[in-house]
Amino acid sequence: MSKYGIVLTTFENEEQAKPIISEILTSKLAACVQEIKIKSHYTWKDNFVMKMSY
């Protein structure tokens, strides 16, 4: 098993992501964190949903 990994997650907005990013870097859990806007398409309760995430 490798000691390295990639973790992907989403947040509702940039303000929600900022404290998590700071904690990850301060705790040295990652050397680099990248922010990417994502447009997700999915079904939820029998409805099609398109939502932007960060």
Secondary structure, DSSP 4 states (H G I P E B T S, - for coil): --S--------SSHHHHHHHHHHHHHTTS-S------EEEEEEETTEEEEEEE-
